[in-house]
Amino acid sequence: MYTSPLFLPHPHSPTQITSTAFPNFKIKFNLNPTSSSSSSSSSCSSSSSSSSSKICLCGRRPFLATISTALIPVHQSNASDSLSDDPMAVLNRVHPPRPDWYEEFYAAAMDASMKSYEAEIAGYKSQLFANLPGKAANILEIGIGTGPNLKYYSNAASGAMVVGVDPNRKMEKYAKAAAQASGLCPTKFKFIHAVAEALPVSDASMDAVVGTLVLCSVKDVNKTLQEIKRVLKPGGIYIFVEHVAAKDGTFLKVIQRVLDPLQQAVADGCHLTRETRDSISAAGFSSTDIKQVFLSSASLINPHAYGIAYK
Ligand SMILES: C[S@@+](CC[C@H](N)C(=O)[O-])C[C@H]1O[C@@H](n2cnc3c(N)ncnc32)[C@H](O)[C@@H]1O
């Protein structure tokens, strides 16, 4: 059940977590998924055994890692950038560093508490991610978190280079583990510590941008949407799943209004009443295809808008 954000403590106002709020949650502060014996190399080699076109050379040709990483169009900060557009400066301004324990707690909570939500949204995500471009593609995911979407990339975009951006450093090991488990070659995945309001990649460099449950948390929705448009190539796609405000006049909307300040305070800035669907529609994409669904696993964090915007 997607209940965790409402009950996650803000680093500066710790909240007691009860077993009712986190029925499936067990804190694993020393968890190190990347050191587990799960199928890192075998996931690369299993791809290669299933199809010669999916051969991954990362194990045999380590230098390819260096080359492919160098090919990611990562934007390096330089002195000529204005301060407001410098990714590090914007990161520190819109998402100042949280204490280590909080980042670890939030990452572990997200990893442990989203199983039933992910199961319910799986069919919708499968349809959406089937639109990802394949082999030579560059894909950027904003607010990648623990990487629940990475498993969809291995089917639809097995040869793609994937960049995941998140301001929470502790998400990195979960995202990398998810990438390995999903069969993405380690050389094809890069985690970058940054925010979506200042993406550290070049203009028109991405074939697709993905964001799920992120626009609720960013500081500036419109700036984020402009950044998505900036980094997409012409014809590139933005795939999203976002929870949005309930309809005016409904009981759910009343509850969301009442709980919104609490949610923002305790859930790392997550808003319950954002009209994100309208923001995406008005962002200036050449076209959008947006649908809406209520998910029983998400309780008052409903409805969800999901779809594709085309640059
Ligand atoms: C509710 S989690 C969703 C994570 C993941 N996308 C998923 O679907 O499970 C929100 C994520 O957005 C990240 N986040 C918060 N503020 C952000 C910002 N300004 N830019 C990018 N990501 C942000 C958080 O660190 C967190 O990983």
The ligand as a Gaussian input file, in Angstrom:
#p B3LYP/6-31G(d) Opt

LIG

0 1
 C        7.623000       9.213000      -3.687000
 S        9.292000       9.007000      -4.207000
 C        9.071000       8.193000      -5.785000
 C       10.290000       7.433000      -6.209000
 C       10.124000       6.623000      -7.502000
 N       10.030000       7.503000      -8.653000
 C        8.943000       5.706000      -7.420000
 O        8.075000       5.732000      -8.315000
 O        8.881000       4.927000      -6.469000
 C        9.768000      10.659000      -4.670000
 C       11.203000      10.710000      -5.140000
 O       11.467000      12.016000      -5.645000
 C       12.706000      12.445000      -5.155000
 N       12.713000      13.909000      -5.183000
 C       12.321000      14.783000      -4.226000
 N       12.506000      16.047000      -4.639000
 C       13.018000      15.968000      -5.890000
 C       13.430000      16.933000      -6.852000
 N       13.332000      18.245000      -6.611000
 N       13.918000      16.498000      -8.031000
 C       14.007000      15.161000      -8.296000
 N       13.634000      14.216000      -7.437000
 C       13.137000      14.608000      -6.246000
 C       12.809000      11.830000      -3.782000
 O       14.140000      11.767000      -3.301000
 C       12.211000      10.467000      -4.030000
 O       13.174000       9.543000      -4.471000

